[in-house]
Amino acid sequence: MQLKYNSAYPSVDDLIKKAKSKIPRFAFEYLDGGCNEDVNLIKNTAEIRDIELKPYYLTKHTRSEMKTELFGHTYDAPFGISPVGLQGLMWPNAPEILAKAAYEHNIPFILSTVTTASIERIAEITHGRAWYQLYHPAEAQVRDSIIQRAADAEYPVLVALSDVPTFGFRPRDVRNGLAMPPSMSVRNILQILGRPEWALKTLIHGQPAFETLKPYMEKGMNMKQLGQFMNRTFSGRLNEERIAPIRDKWKGKLVLKGVASEEDVEMAIRLGFDGVIVSNHGGRQLDAGQSAIASLHPIVEKYKGQIQVMMDSGIRSGVDVARTLASGADFTFLGRTFMYSVAALGNEGGNHAISLLKIQLQQVMEQVCCERVEDMPNHLIK
């Protein structure tokens, strides 16, 4: 696919500024913020950018190739789109926009259980190539139903989420009424009126809802009932007992997302996972934890080659992708960058972000004289 991006927005900072001007403040702060005092949110990005790469300018070089094989499929780039909750709140139809762009660019899109498009709709858009992220339901019947729907829709990879045993404490969301149960204040309504394009498109596409969960919800729930449903339905803490039936029922590839310790990777291998995504939920869960890149280093050193080791959290640009690959990750995922782009550019946001990331990564690979993604660790300055 031809790579083409909007030259008015050549950096993530440009997209952030534009997104902030186009969507209500409560939606932007839900996307942009971390938890507590944002300490880990800031560390995530800062510590990735401490990583330096070594170029070899006199080495013979033919071309740099971004294609990467993962779980039997060759993707056109070593990055994908992370699962993000409530995407339609930040920009109407956002998951559909991103899933379409991911399919066209041949990169993976991970659908969150708590976003605003259904399992079936995203499978249709991606022709069965999307991955599905499972928030663990409290009831076995709901769990089994969701897993069966993902299997029926031919999702190749199921991603079990491990790093939300409890909902993170996010002061911005509390102030904005986006905690559970959610509420809509006069201030929020005024913010909506100040963003007419967002309001009109929301009117056209309909109020964002948890589409995958609709079969399990009573019709006509008010805000309070919705909050009670969410608290009642999900029990996010995984353990060996809860993982075993998921592994038994899911016949495709199984990935554990939210890994931040060697002990959890050791258990993931023992329980039959095919891959792990080292992540701290974008700094939205544990402010006192390590950055994702700090957690990655010992995991790669001990387990690379035994299980697919991937990473998200703190990766914003193609240069950050290169830094993370050089640190030993087999594959990477980004969330906020894609959402900033869709909020800024609407239907063109997905293609813009993917094209920009590919161009940036290609430039770094050529600059340091790296021909294959798997050779990026040879350029890490330790």
C-alpha positions as CSV (number, residue, x, y, z in Angstrom):
1,M,0.0,0.0,0.0
2,Q,1.3,3.5,-0.9
3,L,2.4,5.4,2.2
4,K,0.9,8.8,2.3
5,Y,0.5,11.1,5.4
6,N,-0.9,14.6,5.9
7,S,2.2,16.8,5.9
8,A,0.5,19.3,8.2
9,Y,0.8,16.7,11.0
10,P,4.3,15.1,10.7
11,S,4.6,14.4,14.4
12,V,2.6,13.0,17.3
13,D,2.7,16.4,19.0
14,D,1.0,17.9,16.0
15,L,-1.7,15.2,16.3
16,I,-2.1,15.8,20.0
17,K,-2.7,19.5,19.5
18,K,-5.2,19.0,16.8
19,A,-7.1,16.2,18.7
20,K,-7.3,18.4,21.8
21,S,-9.0,21.2,19.7
22,K,-11.5,18.8,18.2
23,I,-12.9,16.6,21.0
24,P,-14.5,17.5,24.3
25,R,-12.1,17.9,27.2
26,F,-13.5,14.9,29.1
27,A,-12.8,12.7,26.1
28,F,-9.3,14.0,25.5
29,E,-8.4,13.6,29.2
30,Y,-9.7,10.1,29.2
31,L,-7.3,9.3,26.3
32,D,-4.3,11.4,27.4
33,G,-4.2,10.8,31.2
34,G,-2.6,8.1,33.4
35,C,-3.4,7.3,37.0
36,N,-2.8,9.1,40.2
37,E,0.0,11.7,39.6
38,D,0.9,10.4,36.0
39,V,4.4,9.3,37.3
40,N,4.5,6.0,35.3
41,L,2.8,7.6,32.3
42,I,5.7,10.0,32.0
43,K,8.4,7.4,32.8
44,N,7.0,5.1,30.0
45,T,7.9,7.5,27.2
46,A,10.9,9.1,28.8
47,E,12.8,5.9,29.5
48,I,12.2,4.5,26.0
49,R,13.7,7.7,24.7
50,D,16.9,7.2,26.8
51,I,17.7,4.2,24.5
52,E,20.4,5.0,21.9
53,L,21.2,3.2,18.7
54,K,24.5,2.6,17.0
55,P,24.7,3.3,13.2
56,Y,27.2,1.6,10.9
57,Y,27.8,3.9,8.0
58,L,30.4,2.0,6.0
59,T,28.8,-1.4,6.1
60,K,27.4,-2.8,2.9
61,H,23.6,-2.3,2.8
62,T,21.0,-3.2,0.2
63,R,17.6,-2.4,1.7
64,S,15.8,-2.4,5.0
65,E,12.8,-4.7,5.3
66,M,10.0,-4.1,7.9
67,K,8.1,-7.3,7.2
68,T,7.8,-9.4,10.4
69,E,6.4,-13.0,10.8
70,L,4.3,-13.5,13.9
71,F,2.1,-16.5,14.8
72,G,2.3,-17.8,11.2
73,H,1.3,-14.5,9.5
74,T,3.8,-12.1,7.8
75,Y,2.9,-8.5,8.7
76,D,4.1,-5.5,6.8
77,A,5.5,-3.8,9.9
78,P,6.5,-4.9,13.4
79,F,3.8,-2.9,15.1
80,G,0.1,-3.1,15.6
81,I,-2.8,-1.2,17.2
82,S,-3.3,-1.8,21.0
83,P,-6.7,-2.4,22.5
84,V,-8.3,0.8,23.8
85,G,-11.5,1.1,25.7
86,L,-14.3,3.5,24.8
87,Q,-12.8,4.4,21.4
88,G,-16.1,5.8,20.1
89,L,-16.2,8.3,23.0
90,M,-13.0,9.9,21.7
91,W,-14.0,9.9,18.1
92,P,-17.2,8.4,16.6
93,N,-16.6,5.2,14.7
94,A,-12.9,5.1,15.8
95,P,-12.5,1.3,16.1
96,E,-14.0,0.8,12.7
97,I,-11.7,3.4,11.2
98,L,-8.6,1.9,12.8
99,A,-9.5,-1.7,12.0
100,K,-10.0,-0.8,8.3
101,A,-6.7,0.9,8.2
102,A,-4.9,-2.0,10.0
103,Y,-6.3,-4.4,7.5
104,E,-5.3,-2.3,4.5
105,H,-1.8,-1.9,5.8
106,N,-1.5,-5.5,7.0
107,I,-0.8,-4.9,10.7
108,P,-2.8,-6.4,13.6
109,F,-5.6,-4.5,15.3
110,I,-6.6,-5.7,18.8
111,L,-10.2,-5.2,19.8
112,S,-10.9,-4.4,23.4
113,T,-13.9,-6.0,25.2
114,V,-14.9,-2.6,26.5
115,T,-14.6,-0.6,23.3
116,T,-17.5,0.6,21.1
117,A,-17.5,-2.0,18.2
118,S,-18.6,-5.6,18.3
119,I,-16.6,-8.7,17.8
120,E,-18.6,-9.5,14.7
121,R,-18.3,-6.0,13.1
122,I,-14.5,-5.9,13.5
123,A,-14.1,-9.4,12.1
124,E,-16.1,-8.3,9.1
125,I,-13.9,-5.3,8.5
126,T,-10.6,-7.1,8.9
127,H,-11.7,-10.3,7.2
128,G,-10.9,-12.3,10.3
129,R,-7.4,-10.9,10.9
130,A,-8.1,-8.9,14.1
131,W,-7.0,-10.0,17.5
132,Y,-9.4,-10.0,20.5
133,Q,-8.6,-8.8,24.0
134,L,-10.5,-10.5,26.8
135,Y,-11.4,-8.7,30.0
136,H,-12.0,-11.6,32.3
137,P,-15.8,-11.9,33.1
138,A,-16.9,-12.9,36.5
139,E,-19.3,-15.5,35.1
140,A,-18.1,-18.6,33.3
141,Q,-21.1,-18.5,31.0
142,V,-20.3,-15.0,29.8
143,R,-16.6,-15.9,29.4
144,D,-17.4,-18.9,27.3
145,S,-19.9,-17.1,25.2
146,I,-17.4,-14.3,24.3
147,I,-14.6,-16.8,23.5
148,Q,-17.0,-18.8,21.3
149,R,-18.0,-15.6,19.4
150,A,-14.4,-14.7,18.8
151,A,-13.8,-18.3,17.6
152,D,-16.8,-18.2,15.3
153,A,-15.6,-14.9,13.9
154,E,-12.2,-16.6,13.2
155,Y,-10.0,-14.3,15.3
156,P,-6.6,-15.9,15.1
157,V,-5.3,-14.6,18.5
158,L,-7.0,-14.2,21.9
159,V,-5.3,-11.7,24.3
160,A,-6.0,-12.3,28.0
161,L,-5.7,-9.1,29.9
162,S,-3.9,-9.4,33.3
163,D,-3.1,-5.9,34.5
164,V,-6.6,-4.7,35.5
165,P,-7.3,-6.7,38.7
166,T,-8.9,-3.4,39.9
167,F,-9.8,-0.2,38.0
168,G,-7.0,2.3,38.1
169,F,-7.6,5.5,40.1
170,R,-7.7,8.3,37.5
171,P,-8.4,11.7,39.0
172,R,-9.3,13.3,35.6
173,D,-11.9,10.7,34.9
174,V,-13.4,11.1,38.4
175,R,-13.7,14.9,37.9
176,N,-15.2,14.4,34.5
177,G,-17.7,11.8,35.5
178,L,-16.1,8.9,33.6
179,A,-15.6,6.7,36.6
180,M,-18.1,4.0,37.4
181,P,-21.0,4.8,37.5
182,P,-20.5,7.4,34.8
183,S,-22.4,10.7,34.9
184,M,-22.9,13.7,32.6
185,S,-22.5,17.2,34.1
186,V,-23.4,20.6,32.8
187,R,-19.7,21.2,32.3
188,N,-19.5,18.1,30.1
189,I,-22.5,19.3,28.1
190,L,-20.9,22.7,27.5
191,Q,-17.7,21.0,26.3
192,I,-19.8,19.0,23.8
193,L,-21.4,22.2,22.5
194,G,-18.0,23.6,22.0
195,R,-17.0,20.7,19.7
196,P,-19.8,20.8,17.0
197,E,-18.1,18.3,14.6
198,W,-17.6,15.7,17.3
199,A,-21.2,16.3,18.4
200,L,-22.6,15.9,14.9
201,K,-20.7,12.8,14.1
202,T,-21.7,11.3,17.5
203,L,-25.3,12.1,16.6
204,I,-24.9,10.3,13.2
205,H,-23.2,7.2,14.6
206,G,-25.1,7.1,17.8
207,Q,-24.1,7.3,21.5
208,P,-21.1,5.1,22.1
209,A,-21.9,1.8,23.8
210,F,-20.2,-1.4,24.8
211,E,-21.3,-3.2,21.6
212,T,-19.7,-6.6,22.4
213,L,-21.4,-6.7,25.8
214,K,-24.9,-5.8,24.6
215,P,-26.1,-9.4,24.5
216,Y,-25.4,-9.7,28.3
217,M,-26.9,-6.3,29.3
218,E,-30.5,-5.4,30.1
219,K,-32.0,-2.9,27.6
220,G,-32.5,0.7,28.6
221,M,-29.9,0.8,31.4
222,N,-29.3,4.2,33.0
223,M,-25.9,5.4,34.0
224,K,-26.1,4.0,37.5
225,Q,-27.2,0.6,36.3
226,L,-24.4,0.5,33.7
227,G,-21.9,1.1,36.4
228,Q,-23.4,-1.7,38.5
229,F,-23.3,-4.0,35.5
230,M,-19.6,-3.3,34.8
231,N,-18.6,-3.9,38.4
232,R,-20.7,-7.1,38.5
233,T,-19.6,-8.5,35.2
234,F,-15.8,-8.2,35.3
235,S,-13.4,-9.8,37.7
236,G,-10.1,-8.8,36.2
237,R,-7.7,-10.7,38.4
238,L,-6.2,-13.7,36.5
239,N,-4.7,-16.8,38.1
240,E,-3.9,-20.3,37.1
241,E,-7.4,-21.6,37.9
242,R,-9.0,-18.9,35.7
243,I,-6.5,-19.2,32.8
244,A,-6.8,-23.0,32.5
245,P,-10.4,-23.0,31.0
246,I,-9.5,-20.2,28.6
247,R,-6.5,-22.2,27.3
248,D,-8.8,-25.3,27.0
249,K,-11.5,-23.6,25.1
250,W,-9.4,-21.4,22.8
251,K,-7.8,-23.3,20.0
252,G,-5.9,-20.4,18.4
253,K,-2.9,-18.5,19.6
254,L,-3.1,-17.2,23.2
255,V,-1.3,-14.1,24.5
256,L,-1.0,-12.7,28.0
257,K,-1.1,-8.9,28.1
258,G,0.0,-6.8,31.0
259,V,3.1,-8.7,31.9
260,A,5.6,-6.8,34.1
261,S,7.6,-9.5,35.9
262,E,9.8,-12.5,35.1
263,E,7.6,-14.6,37.4
264,D,4.5,-13.9,35.3
265,V,6.3,-14.8,32.1
266,E,7.5,-18.1,33.7
267,M,3.9,-19.0,34.5
268,A,2.7,-17.9,31.1
269,I,5.1,-20.4,29.5
270,R,4.1,-23.1,31.9
271,L,0.4,-22.5,31.2
272,G,0.8,-22.7,27.4
273,F,0.6,-19.1,26.3
274,D,2.1,-18.5,22.9
275,G,3.2,-14.9,23.6
276,V,3.2,-12.1,26.2
277,I,2.8,-8.4,25.8
278,V,5.0,-6.5,28.3
279,S,2.8,-3.6,29.3
280,N,1.7,-1.4,32.2
281,H,-1.6,-0.4,30.6
282,G,-0.1,2.8,29.3
283,G,0.6,4.0,32.8
284,R,-3.1,3.9,33.7
285,Q,-3.0,1.3,36.5
286,L,0.0,1.4,38.8
287,D,1.8,4.7,39.2
288,A,4.4,3.2,41.5
289,G,5.4,0.5,39.0
290,Q,8.3,0.3,36.5
291,S,8.1,1.7,33.0
292,A,7.3,-1.0,30.4
293,I,10.7,-0.7,28.8
294,A,12.4,-1.3,32.2
295,S,10.3,-4.4,32.7
296,L,11.1,-5.6,29.1
297,H,14.9,-5.9,29.5
298,P,15.2,-8.8,32.1
299,I,12.3,-10.6,30.4
300,V,14.0,-10.5,27.0
301,E,17.3,-11.6,28.5
302,K,15.8,-14.6,30.2
303,Y,12.9,-15.7,27.9
304,K,13.5,-14.5,24.4
305,G,13.1,-17.5,22.1
306,Q,11.0,-19.5,24.5
307,I,7.9,-17.4,23.9
308,Q,7.0,-14.4,21.7
309,V,7.8,-11.2,23.7
310,M,6.0,-8.1,22.6
311,M,5.5,-4.7,24.2
312,D,3.3,-1.7,24.4
313,S,3.0,1.4,26.7
314,G,5.1,4.5,26.1
315,I,5.7,3.9,22.4
316,R,4.6,6.9,20.4
317,S,6.6,7.1,17.1
318,G,8.4,4.9,14.6
319,V,11.7,5.8,16.3
320,D,10.2,4.5,19.6
321,V,9.3,1.3,17.8
322,A,13.0,1.0,16.6
323,R,14.2,1.6,20.2
324,T,11.9,-1.1,21.5
325,L,12.8,-3.6,18.9
326,A,16.5,-2.9,19.5
327,S,15.8,-3.7,23.2
328,G,14.7,-7.2,22.2
329,A,11.0,-7.1,21.7
330,D,9.7,-9.3,18.8
331,F,6.8,-7.0,18.1
332,T,5.3,-3.7,19.4
333,F,1.9,-2.1,19.9
334,L,0.8,1.5,20.2
335,G,-2.5,2.8,21.5
336,R,-2.6,6.6,22.1
337,T,-0.8,7.5,18.8
338,F,-3.6,6.0,16.8
339,M,-6.3,7.5,18.9
340,Y,-4.7,11.0,18.7
341,S,-4.6,10.6,14.9
342,V,-8.2,9.5,14.5
343,A,-9.4,12.3,16.9
344,A,-7.4,14.8,14.8
345,L,-8.1,13.6,11.3
346,G,-11.2,11.4,11.5
347,N,-11.5,8.9,8.7
348,E,-8.0,9.6,7.5
349,G,-6.5,9.2,11.0
350,G,-5.7,5.5,10.8
351,N,-3.9,5.6,7.4
352,H,-2.1,8.7,8.5
353,A,-0.7,7.2,11.7
354,I,0.3,3.9,10.1
355,S,2.0,5.6,7.2
356,L,3.9,8.0,9.4
357,L,5.1,5.2,11.7
358,K,6.2,3.0,8.8
359,I,8.1,6.0,7.2
360,Q,9.8,6.8,10.5
361,L,10.8,3.2,11.2
362,Q,12.1,2.7,7.7
363,Q,14.3,5.8,8.0
364,V,15.8,4.7,11.3
365,M,16.5,1.2,9.9
366,E,18.2,2.6,6.8
367,Q,20.1,5.2,8.9
368,V,21.7,2.6,11.2
369,C,22.2,0.1,8.4
370,C,19.7,-2.6,9.6
371,E,18.3,-4.8,6.9
372,R,15.9,-6.9,9.0
373,V,13.7,-6.2,12.0
374,E,15.2,-9.1,14.0
375,D,18.7,-7.5,13.6
376,M,17.7,-4.4,15.5
377,P,19.3,-5.6,18.8
378,N,22.7,-5.4,17.0
379,H,22.3,-1.6,17.1
380,L,21.5,-1.2,20.8
381,I,24.0,0.8,22.7
382,K,24.0,-0.8,26.1
